[in-house]
Amino acid sequence: MEETGTYHEYIIIGAGIAGIKAAETIRACDADACIQVISDEPGFPYKRTDIDKHIANGFTNEDFLLHPAEWFKDSRIELLSEAVVEQIIPDKKLIILQHSGKHRYGKLLIASGAAPVVPEIIKSQNIPAYYIRTKSETLNFLEALKKSKSVTIIGGGVQSVEIAEQCILAGKKVTLLSRSSNLLQKYFPEDYSIDIERMLSEKGADLNLSIGISDISYRKGEGYDLKTTGKIIHSDLLVCTCGIIPNTVVVNNTGIQIGKGIMVNSSCETNMRDIFAAGDCAQYETNPPAGLWHSAEFMGKVAGQNMTGNTASLSSKTFRLKCELFGRFFFSQNYSRNKSITGTDINKQSIKQRWFITESGAAGVVMTDDKPRAKVYEKAVNEAWSIERIRKEIPL
Ligand SMILES: Cc1cc2nc3c(=O)[nH]c(=O)nc-3n(C[C@H](O)[C@H](O)[C@H](O)COP(=O)(O)OP(=O)(O)OC[C@H]3O[C@@H](n4cnc5c(N)ncnc54)[C@H](O)[C@@H]3O)c2cc1C
């Protein structure tokens, strides 16, 4: 018996950058295709990376859009927002939505992104906290922040320090708590991290590193008390930025292979025919998803091309991370504290570069305060420049 439900040649679950880039690519490759993008968020797709960088000055729902509303109409890409895909039935090429029935697809892309890690102590005690992953959640946080004097941020990553900076700029008392011994240690060597830590402390943040939380209590209207070794930290608001986990709920019980994310090959195909995955939800080779904007965008593009019968391949391309704090610029590409390559320092005045050079050339770099030439650093790593070429083309 034939399944009922609307039919689209291409259905994309998730309207983040991976999903939208895939939709753009499909349209560019196939002018007539019927494309539907399904998003559980309200409104039009936006640049997620902007939301935590504009807390101090605020923003509205209309800011940071990836495309104006007309673009969807002009491109004939149907956007179904505030719609949750609950189930995928691969052998019937069918997806089931929470309230709006069944949709049939020709090819399906899962671009469901990532969910925040919720610390066990918060989960087990059902403590309310902000996670700052979506625009609407961040707008709610902005409203709460206006009425608050103090914020505690749990986590030591990029989002943690960006939110700390913004809350300080908004005039709030900020406490940052992390189990790790340094901030941003996924992206920077210790001395660079210390530079960031010193700056945050000088700007007024109370940094608590290498510290765990033994208890949390919350009372509505009174705020939070976090018990740590030796002290109790009180604040009006609590933000958790403890990392992400690929959002794979939608593929449960489908037979689609999951590792650290939804497993894909170099064409972004899953193990199920005509089902692709891209972005923060997807895993290629052994690495967990990068959790970076440009990586998700690249995967979306590769998926879109392969879905339309063209050929594109995920490569061992690396992606950069940039972070701006109090007017200073921090940049990292393909750095890992676990790698044994010794860095070559090139420092002058305020600019610092540390290059990680292998026999084939530049394999990674960390840098501070050279924003105008950031793209050249990226190129140097992507093209594995020699140290001589680096000195010549990025002189200090
Ligand atoms: C606040 C913040 C700041 C960041 N800053 C940076 C930065 O400076 N630089 C950088 O490189 N990266 C940054 N990142 C990471 C970057 O934004 C992500 O890597 C990127 O957005 C991932 O894109 P994506 O399309 O894979 O997933 P997402 O953007 O997460 O989009 C997935 C979408 O799918 C929806 N969805 C999930 N399940 C379903 C379902 N069942 N039905 C319908 N919809 C569903 C989700 O709600 C979401 O809207 C930041 C992330 C955040 C949250």
The ligand as an SDF file (V2000), in Angstrom:
LIG
                    3D

 53 58  0  0  0  0  0  0  0  0999 V2000
   26.2770   30.6330   20.9170 C   0  0  0  0  0  0  0  0  0  0  0  0
   27.1570   29.9150   19.9580 C   0  0  0  0  0  0  0  0  0  0  0  0
   28.3070   30.5410   19.4790 C   0  0  0  0  0  0  0  0  0  0  0  0
   29.1370   29.9030   18.5910 C   0  0  0  0  0  0  0  0  0  0  0  0
   30.2510   30.5480   18.1310 N   0  0  0  0  0  0  0  0  0  0  0  0
   31.0440   29.9420   17.2040 C   0  0  0  0  0  0  0  0  0  0  0  0
   32.1660   30.6220   16.6690 C   0  0  0  0  0  0  0  0  0  0  0  0
   32.4790   31.7610   17.0480 O   0  0  0  0  0  0  0  0  0  0  0  0
   32.8830   29.9990   15.6860 N   0  0  0  0  0  0  0  0  0  0  0  0
   32.5760   28.7520   15.2300 C   0  0  0  0  0  0  0  0  0  0  0  0
   33.2350   28.2380   14.3340 O   0  0  0  0  0  0  0  0  0  0  0  0
   31.5020   28.0800   15.7470 N   0  0  0  0  0  0  0  0  0  0  0  0
   30.7420   28.6320   16.7220 C   0  0  0  0  0  0  0  0  0  0  0  0
   29.6590   27.9680   17.2240 N   0  0  0  0  0  0  0  0  0  0  0  0
   29.3460   26.6310   16.6970 C   0  0  0  0  0  0  0  0  0  0  0  0
   28.5650   26.7420   15.3870 C   0  0  0  0  0  0  0  0  0  0  0  0
   27.5410   27.6790   15.5250 O   0  0  0  0  0  0  0  0  0  0  0  0
   28.0010   25.3750   15.0380 C   0  0  0  0  0  0  0  0  0  0  0  0
   29.0840   24.4970   14.8190 O   0  0  0  0  0  0  0  0  0  0  0  0
   27.1140   25.4080   13.7950 C   0  0  0  0  0  0  0  0  0  0  0  0
   26.0960   26.3600   13.9240 O   0  0  0  0  0  0  0  0  0  0  0  0
   26.5080   24.0340   13.5500 C   0  0  0  0  0  0  0  0  0  0  0  0
   25.5900   24.1180   12.5000 O   0  0  0  0  0  0  0  0  0  0  0  0
   24.5720   22.9360   12.1880 P   0  0  0  0  0  0  0  0  0  0  0  0
   23.7710   23.3760   11.0200 O   0  0  0  0  0  0  0  0  0  0  0  0
   25.2820   21.6440   12.1260 O   0  0  0  0  0  0  0  0  0  0  0  0
   23.6610   22.8270   13.4940 O   0  0  0  0  0  0  0  0  0  0  0  0
   22.7360   23.8720   14.2300 P   0  0  0  0  0  0  0  0  0  0  0  0
   23.1290   25.2690   13.9470 O   0  0  0  0  0  0  0  0  0  0  0  0
   22.6980   23.4300   15.6530 O   0  0  0  0  0  0  0  0  0  0  0  0
   21.3010   23.6470   13.5690 O   0  0  0  0  0  0  0  0  0  0  0  0
   20.5620   22.4700   13.7400 C   0  0  0  0  0  0  0  0  0  0  0  0
   19.1000   22.8270   13.7730 C   0  0  0  0  0  0  0  0  0  0  0  0
   18.3170   21.6430   13.6810 O   0  0  0  0  0  0  0  0  0  0  0  0
   17.2360   21.7460   14.5870 C   0  0  0  0  0  0  0  0  0  0  0  0
   16.7280   20.4020   14.8700 N   0  0  0  0  0  0  0  0  0  0  0  0
   17.3170   19.4180   15.5910 C   0  0  0  0  0  0  0  0  0  0  0  0
   16.5280   18.3210   15.6450 N   0  0  0  0  0  0  0  0  0  0  0  0
   15.4160   18.6180   14.9350 C   0  0  0  0  0  0  0  0  0  0  0  0
   14.2310   17.8790   14.6470 C   0  0  0  0  0  0  0  0  0  0  0  0
   14.0510   16.6330   15.0790 N   0  0  0  0  0  0  0  0  0  0  0  0
   13.2820   18.4950   13.9140 N   0  0  0  0  0  0  0  0  0  0  0  0
   13.4420   19.7660   13.4650 C   0  0  0  0  0  0  0  0  0  0  0  0
   14.5530   20.5050   13.7150 N   0  0  0  0  0  0  0  0  0  0  0  0
   15.5230   19.9360   14.4350 C   0  0  0  0  0  0  0  0  0  0  0  0
   17.8840   22.4200   15.7900 C   0  0  0  0  0  0  0  0  0  0  0  0
   16.9620   22.9650   16.6840 O   0  0  0  0  0  0  0  0  0  0  0  0
   18.6850   23.5050   15.0930 C   0  0  0  0  0  0  0  0  0  0  0  0
   17.8960   24.6130   14.8050 O   0  0  0  0  0  0  0  0  0  0  0  0
   28.8200   28.5860   18.1440 C   0  0  0  0  0  0  0  0  0  0  0  0
   27.6830   27.9400   18.6460 C   0  0  0  0  0  0  0  0  0  0  0  0
   26.8630   28.5970   19.5310 C   0  0  0  0  0  0  0  0  0  0  0  0
   25.6390   27.9020   20.0440 C   0  0  0  0  0  0  0  0  0  0  0  0
  1  2  1  0
  2  3  1  0
  2 52  2  0
  3  4  2  0
  4  5  1  0
  4 50  1  0
  5  6  2  0
  6  7  1  0
  6 13  1  0
  7  8  2  0
  7  9  1  0
  9 10  1  0
 10 11  2  0
 10 12  1  0
 12 13  2  0
 13 14  1  0
 14 15  1  0
 14 50  1  0
 15 16  1  0
 16 17  1  0
 16 18  1  0
 18 19  1  0
 18 20  1  0
 20 21  1  0
 20 22  1  0
 22 23  1  0
 23 24  1  0
 24 25  2  0
 24 26  1  0
 24 27  1  0
 27 28  1  0
 28 29  2  0
 28 30  1  0
 28 31  1  0
 31 32  1  0
 32 33  1  0
 33 34  1  0
 33 48  1  0
 34 35  1  0
 35 36  1  0
 35 46  1  0
 36 37  1  0
 36 45  1  0
 37 38  2  0
 38 39  1  0
 39 40  1  0
 39 45  2  0
 40 41  1  0
 40 42  2  0
 42 43  1  0
 43 44  2  0
 44 45  1  0
 46 47  1  0
 46 48  1  0
 48 49  1  0
 50 51  2  0
 51 52  1  0
 52 53  1  0
M  END
$$$$
